[in-house]
């Protein structure tokens, strides 16, 4: 009985993977708003009723794709941080680790533009992300928060003074995302986060066309400046 059960579970895993692979092809060809379970089933040679046993609705399939994308980019960020931590003969300075993570996130986005657009592009009409996506969505952010936290404990942070009118807002954000950081650092981190993904989105969606040609070097420089904006000391890699 356990052999039969194991075979069924393997078959379910394989069919689930095939469904998601075909759905990603649809994302690339038509965009998330036009994702269709019927079209996915047709391309796989399945009847719609069989596919519904795996994903009862378009939204559940979208959620699975979103979680996969967040986990993939999160794993890339975590691996980049771990590699920078293990650099020899000494761990990389925190400013270099920041740039290393940022570059890894950019490289994933360029290699997976449609999945990046699914999670950081325009909202899908009629879709509301469930709580299941919150944990995966936070993985990249937690890498940057952890990096800034470690830098603060090891070297301190050279964060610009906080404007008085933003004190309450900064304290609220600090309490929510990083209670052990100075409020000015937490606020700067949110701003740097938004600018980092703005840089990636501009490049990915063509806003740098006929403007920025040396895009890798440009991004590396900009990411380093963002690292300094959150108080990291020292020169980032490539400077």
Number of C-alpha atoms within 10 A of each C-alpha: 6 7 8 9 10 11 12 12 12 12 12 13 13 11 15 15 12 14 21 18 14 16 24 21 14 19 21 15 12 12 17 21 16 14 20 17 21 16 16 23 19 13 12 14 9 14 12 15 13 11 20 15 9 15 19 14 14 16 18 15 21 23 19 15 20 21 19 17 21 24 19 19 24 22 17 20 26 19 16 22 25 15 16 20 16 12 12 9 6 9 14 19 18 26 25 24 25 26 26 24 25 26 20 18 23 25 16 17 21 16 11 16 16 22 25 21 20 21 16 15 13 10 14 16 9 7 13 10 15 10 8 12 16 12 12 20 19 13 20 23 17 17 21 22 19 14 19 26 20 14 18 20 11 10 12 14 21 15 19 13 8 14 9 9 8 13 14 11 14 22 18 16 17 21 14 10 14 19 14 12 20 16 23 24 27 27 23 21 22 18 14 20 17 11 15 20 16 13 17 21 21 12 18 20 12 10 13 14 11 7 9 13 10 8 12 13 12 13 20 19 17 16 25 25 18 23 28 22 19 24 23 27 20 14 15 23 17 10 9
